[in-house]
Amino acid sequence: MYLLLAAPAATMVACQNKSADKTAAQTGANPQSPAVNHGALVSDYGAMVLVPAGPFVLGSNKIDDSGKQQEYGLVNPLYVDEHPQQTQVLDGFLIDKYEVTNAAYKKFATQTQRKEPFSWSQNGYNLIRERLELTDLDTLRWIAAEYFKLDMDVATLSRPALLQAMLKDQQIKDTLPVSGVTWFDANDYCRWAGKRLPTEYEWEKAARGAQGREYPWGDEWDPEVTNTGDNTDWPDGITPVGSFPKNLSPYGAYDMSGNVWEWVDSWYQPYPGSTLEREAFGGKNKVLRGGGGGVGHYALSVFYRAAARSFAPPETSSGDIGFRCAQSVTP
């Protein structure tokens, strides 16, 4: 068994047991569930929420006094890069209400001729409707089975039925957070959209509020509130943005815990007042926040805390790394 730790694409360590945090299935995340009306969210995907100016609690003074590092087989001690807990003051800013979706990123990639995430060439998402309509029936059936992996007997479907099923699958993928993007991709997208990546401090304030919540929704871990990847039947463990309505920050941003890790603008550095020294510090790694689902790890609640820090080299891309954008507010 393996556990992918803090830096999702950087470190793999042995893990003896599945964590007690691994959760039961969450029916609200099932694509067939009436509890989630994804169509109702589409018009709201580009929305931003205001995080007002003022102080907030950054970091923590938590100590791993219960031996979680040894229990989970982690290389680095937990929590120490969050020390010392302190109050910081920020100007007001806006942050995306949702993680940036495939549909939004596709517009950017199309207009700028940006290289698409690798997964799009493997799951049919990058195929254009006009080309599919010109494809012969046998090839369409092969594409439906090998790329779209449709859960139906494609050998008996007519051309119109196949096209409808594939286009419906692409529409569902529109609502997923984009992943498999580097920090450079995320940074360029935000600039193209007239925004920017949030700083690490901005991200943490937006996620936990001025009073320093442990999780965006409160201080108690609840595995049914967020997508950890262990509690969903969605392919690759990633769900459409906003699928977990209780996974809401104090300012109204969704999925700031779970679903995909999120790039921020900041380099991985010690906090002010910290004496911690790490080889990973310096201008080598960009910070990742929020915890992700679906790629080589168990659902360990410590990684879904709003203060938890992760990192990876900026050229890293992974199936559970995405992002959201921010925007400064003129006083």
VMD Tcl script that draws the C-alpha trace (Angstrom):
set ca {
  {0.00 0.00 0.00}
  {1.19 3.52 -0.65}
  {0.28 6.93 0.64}
  {0.85 10.05 -1.40}
  {1.75 12.73 1.05}
  {1.95 16.45 1.29}
  {3.58 17.11 -2.07}
  {1.25 15.09 -4.32}
  {3.79 14.46 -7.07}
  {6.90 14.61 -4.91}
  {6.87 11.93 -2.22}
  {5.60 8.36 -1.94}
  {5.90 6.50 1.36}
  {4.83 3.11 2.61}
  {1.63 2.89 4.61}
  {0.76 -0.25 6.56}
  {-2.96 0.27 7.06}
  {-5.86 2.12 5.58}
  {-6.55 5.08 7.81}
  {-9.52 5.10 10.12}
  {-10.40 8.28 8.26}
  {-11.31 6.31 5.10}
  {-14.96 6.96 4.63}
  {-18.21 5.35 3.58}
  {-19.81 6.21 0.25}
  {-21.38 9.64 -0.11}
  {-24.49 9.30 -2.24}
  {-24.72 13.04 -2.76}
  {-21.64 12.86 -4.99}
  {-23.07 10.25 -7.32}
  {-23.72 11.65 -10.81}
  {-27.14 10.01 -10.81}
  {-28.12 11.50 -7.46}
  {-30.93 14.09 -7.50}
  {-29.26 15.75 -4.51}
  {-26.81 17.52 -6.83}
  {-28.22 19.64 -9.63}
  {-25.09 20.40 -11.63}
  {-27.02 22.16 -14.36}
  {-28.20 24.75 -11.88}
  {-24.59 25.63 -11.10}
  {-23.33 26.22 -14.62}
  {-24.21 29.89 -14.83}
  {-22.47 30.49 -11.49}
  {-19.12 28.87 -12.29}
  {-17.32 32.13 -12.94}
  {-18.52 33.83 -9.77}
  {-16.16 35.23 -7.14}
  {-16.69 35.88 -3.45}
  {-15.38 38.78 -1.38}
  {-12.90 38.24 1.42}
  {-12.89 41.55 3.33}
  {-9.78 43.34 4.56}
  {-8.61 42.69 8.07}
  {-6.74 40.28 10.34}
  {-6.91 36.50 10.28}
  {-5.29 33.54 12.01}
  {-2.45 32.02 9.96}
  {-0.94 28.62 10.67}
  {-1.17 26.60 13.85}
  {0.76 25.51 16.92}
  {-0.46 21.91 16.63}
  {1.89 19.09 17.62}
  {1.71 15.47 16.57}
  {1.42 14.12 20.10}
  {-0.46 10.96 19.07}
  {2.16 9.48 16.74}
  {0.31 10.02 13.45}
  {3.59 10.38 11.55}
  {4.64 6.86 12.50}
  {1.10 5.47 12.18}
  {0.73 6.75 8.62}
  {4.37 6.17 7.62}
  {5.00 9.82 6.74}
  {8.48 11.15 5.95}
  {8.03 14.65 7.40}
  {6.65 15.52 10.84}
  {3.10 16.85 10.76}
  {2.19 20.47 11.42}
  {5.71 21.90 11.98}
  {5.71 23.96 8.77}
  {2.53 25.69 10.03}
  {4.37 27.08 13.08}
  {4.16 29.56 14.65}
  {0.46 30.42 14.66}
  {0.14 34.16 14.17}
  {-2.14 36.98 13.14}
  {-1.65 38.50 9.72}
  {-3.52 41.38 8.10}
  {-4.57 41.39 4.44}
  {-6.25 43.82 2.10}
  {-9.62 42.77 0.76}
  {-9.69 40.52 -2.29}
  {-11.96 38.34 -4.41}
  {-11.51 34.60 -4.87}
  {-13.25 32.18 -7.20}
  {-16.34 30.59 -5.71}
  {-15.42 27.30 -7.42}
  {-12.30 25.59 -8.65}
  {-11.64 26.41 -12.32}
  {-13.56 23.90 -14.46}
  {-12.60 21.93 -17.53}
  {-15.04 24.01 -19.58}
  {-13.42 27.29 -18.55}
  {-9.91 25.99 -19.11}
  {-10.90 24.60 -22.52}
  {-11.83 28.12 -23.67}
  {-8.39 29.34 -22.56}
  {-6.58 26.44 -24.23}
  {-8.50 26.92 -27.47}
  {-7.98 30.67 -27.68}
  {-4.29 30.62 -26.71}
  {-3.32 27.30 -28.37}
  {-2.24 26.06 -24.97}
  {-1.33 22.42 -24.60}
  {-4.30 20.56 -23.13}
  {-4.11 18.39 -20.01}
  {-2.95 14.91 -20.99}
  {-6.07 13.22 -19.62}
  {-8.25 14.98 -22.20}
  {-6.62 12.95 -24.97}
  {-7.32 9.74 -23.06}
  {-10.97 10.20 -22.07}
  {-12.51 11.77 -25.17}
  {-12.89 15.26 -23.72}
  {-10.75 16.90 -26.40}
  {-12.70 15.43 -29.33}
  {-14.63 18.02 -31.33}
  {-18.29 17.47 -32.11}
  {-17.92 18.30 -35.80}
  {-15.23 15.64 -36.21}
  {-17.27 13.06 -34.36}
  {-20.22 13.73 -36.66}
  {-18.02 12.96 -39.68}
  {-16.65 9.72 -38.22}
  {-17.90 6.37 -39.53}
  {-20.06 4.23 -37.24}
  {-17.51 1.48 -36.52}
  {-14.88 4.02 -35.51}
  {-17.39 5.89 -33.38}
  {-18.17 2.69 -31.51}
  {-14.46 2.06 -30.97}
  {-13.93 5.62 -29.66}
  {-16.94 5.28 -27.35}
  {-15.54 2.08 -25.86}
  {-11.80 2.83 -25.76}
  {-11.79 6.53 -24.90}
  {-15.14 7.50 -23.42}
  {-15.50 4.09 -21.76}
  {-19.26 4.45 -21.83}
  {-21.11 2.13 -19.49}
  {-23.39 0.72 -22.16}
  {-23.37 -1.73 -25.07}
  {-21.94 0.59 -27.73}
  {-21.95 -2.18 -30.36}
  {-25.73 -1.94 -30.62}
  {-26.12 1.84 -30.51}
  {-27.03 3.86 -33.56}
  {-24.96 6.84 -34.72}
  {-27.35 9.41 -33.17}
  {-27.43 7.49 -29.88}
  {-23.63 7.21 -29.79}
  {-23.15 10.90 -30.52}
  {-25.68 11.86 -27.88}
  {-24.00 9.65 -25.27}
  {-20.51 11.01 -26.03}
  {-21.62 14.63 -26.04}
  {-23.46 14.10 -22.76}
  {-20.27 12.64 -21.28}
  {-18.33 15.73 -22.40}
  {-20.94 18.00 -20.84}
  {-20.52 16.20 -17.54}
  {-16.73 16.56 -17.80}
  {-17.27 20.30 -18.37}
  {-18.29 20.58 -14.72}
  {-15.21 18.85 -13.28}
  {-12.33 20.94 -11.94}
  {-9.49 21.07 -14.43}
  {-6.52 19.01 -13.28}
  {-3.21 17.85 -14.68}
  {-2.05 21.46 -15.02}
  {1.28 22.91 -13.94}
  {1.69 26.05 -11.83}
  {2.65 27.87 -15.04}
  {-0.58 26.76 -16.71}
  {-2.62 27.92 -13.74}
  {-0.81 31.24 -13.52}
  {-1.25 31.95 -17.24}
  {-4.93 31.00 -17.16}
  {-5.63 33.42 -14.30}
  {-3.82 36.23 -16.12}
  {-5.74 35.43 -19.32}
  {-8.96 35.68 -17.32}
  {-7.96 39.09 -15.90}
  {-7.22 37.61 -12.50}
  {-4.24 36.08 -10.67}
  {-3.43 33.14 -8.45}
  {-4.13 33.78 -4.75}
  {-1.20 34.07 -2.39}
  {-0.86 31.38 0.24}
  {-2.05 33.77 2.95}
  {-5.07 34.80 0.88}
  {-5.98 31.19 0.22}
  {-5.82 30.30 3.91}
  {-7.92 33.26 5.01}
  {-10.51 32.50 2.34}
  {-10.64 28.86 3.48}
  {-10.78 29.25 7.26}
  {-12.06 32.76 7.92}
  {-10.78 35.42 10.29}
  {-11.14 33.19 13.36}
  {-9.06 30.32 11.97}
  {-11.42 27.38 11.46}
  {-9.83 23.95 11.33}
  {-11.80 23.11 8.17}
  {-13.72 25.46 5.87}
  {-17.05 24.31 7.37}
  {-15.99 24.33 11.05}
  {-13.67 22.75 13.58}
  {-14.81 19.12 13.43}
  {-13.78 16.63 10.76}
  {-16.74 15.22 8.88}
  {-15.85 12.82 6.03}
  {-19.28 13.24 4.45}
  {-18.85 16.97 3.93}
  {-15.99 16.89 1.42}
  {-14.68 14.80 -1.47}
  {-11.64 12.88 -0.26}
  {-11.63 10.54 -3.23}
  {-12.51 7.59 -0.98}
  {-16.19 8.50 -0.74}
  {-17.26 8.88 -4.36}
  {-17.93 6.65 -7.34}
  {-16.81 9.28 -9.84}
  {-13.93 8.26 -12.14}
  {-10.53 9.18 -10.67}
  {-12.23 10.31 -7.46}
  {-12.88 13.87 -8.70}
  {-16.41 15.31 -8.61}
  {-18.04 18.30 -10.31}
  {-17.32 21.54 -8.50}
  {-19.84 22.39 -5.79}
  {-21.07 18.80 -5.43}
  {-20.74 18.92 -1.66}
  {-22.94 21.84 -0.56}
  {-21.72 21.81 3.06}
  {-18.09 22.12 1.97}
  {-18.33 25.89 2.10}
  {-15.84 28.41 3.49}
  {-16.92 31.30 5.76}
  {-16.98 33.59 2.70}
  {-18.91 31.25 0.41}
  {-16.18 29.43 -1.56}
  {-16.74 25.74 -2.32}
  {-14.31 22.80 -2.24}
  {-11.47 24.52 -0.42}
  {-11.02 21.18 1.30}
  {-10.81 18.15 -0.96}
  {-11.62 17.42 -4.61}
  {-8.31 18.71 -6.06}
  {-5.23 20.30 -4.57}
  {-4.93 23.94 -5.59}
  {-1.88 25.84 -6.78}
  {-1.26 29.21 -5.14}
  {1.17 31.94 -6.15}
  {3.61 31.58 -3.22}
  {6.90 29.73 -2.97}
  {7.14 27.16 -0.17}
  {8.92 29.05 2.62}
  {8.97 29.01 6.44}
  {6.47 31.32 8.11}
  {7.68 34.51 9.81}
  {9.19 33.61 13.18}
  {9.81 29.98 12.27}
  {13.22 28.38 12.81}
  {12.37 25.34 10.70}
  {14.88 24.41 8.01}
  {13.94 22.22 5.06}
  {15.62 21.34 1.81}
  {12.29 22.00 0.07}
  {12.26 25.67 1.13}
  {13.50 28.41 -1.18}
  {12.60 29.12 -4.78}
  {12.13 25.45 -5.64}
  {8.53 24.51 -4.87}
  {5.20 26.26 -5.15}
  {2.61 25.81 -2.41}
  {-0.41 23.55 -2.89}
  {-3.45 23.79 -0.66}
  {-6.69 22.01 0.16}
  {-6.09 18.28 -0.23}
  {-7.18 16.22 -3.21}
  {-9.01 13.06 -4.07}
  {-8.23 10.07 -6.17}
  {-4.50 9.75 -6.71}
  {-2.59 7.22 -4.61}
  {-3.52 8.09 -1.08}
  {-5.98 7.37 1.66}
  {-8.33 9.95 3.07}
  {-6.26 11.28 5.96}
  {-8.08 14.17 7.57}
  {-4.84 15.99 8.47}
  {-4.32 16.87 4.81}
  {-7.78 18.42 4.44}
  {-7.29 20.98 7.22}
  {-7.38 24.60 6.09}
  {-3.94 25.29 7.60}
  {-2.25 22.24 6.05}
  {0.55 23.03 3.60}
  {1.77 21.03 0.63}
  {4.21 21.75 -2.16}
  {5.56 20.63 -5.53}
  {7.89 21.98 -8.22}
  {5.97 24.41 -10.43}
  {6.39 22.22 -13.51}
  {4.52 19.37 -11.79}
  {1.21 18.17 -13.18}
  {-0.99 15.56 -11.56}
  {-4.52 14.25 -11.91}
  {-5.47 15.69 -8.52}
  {-3.95 19.19 -8.86}
  {-6.06 22.12 -10.05}
  {-6.52 25.75 -8.99}
  {-8.78 28.75 -8.52}
  {-8.08 32.43 -9.19}
  {-8.16 35.59 -7.11}
  {-8.44 39.30 -7.81}
  {-7.35 42.36 -5.87}
  {-9.96 44.81 -4.64}
  {-9.24 48.52 -5.02}
  {-9.80 50.24 -1.64}
}
mol new
graphics top color blue
foreach p $ca { graphics top sphere $p radius 0.5 }
foreach p [lrange $ca 0 end-1] q [lrange $ca 1 end] { graphics top cylinder $p $q radius 0.2 }
display resetview
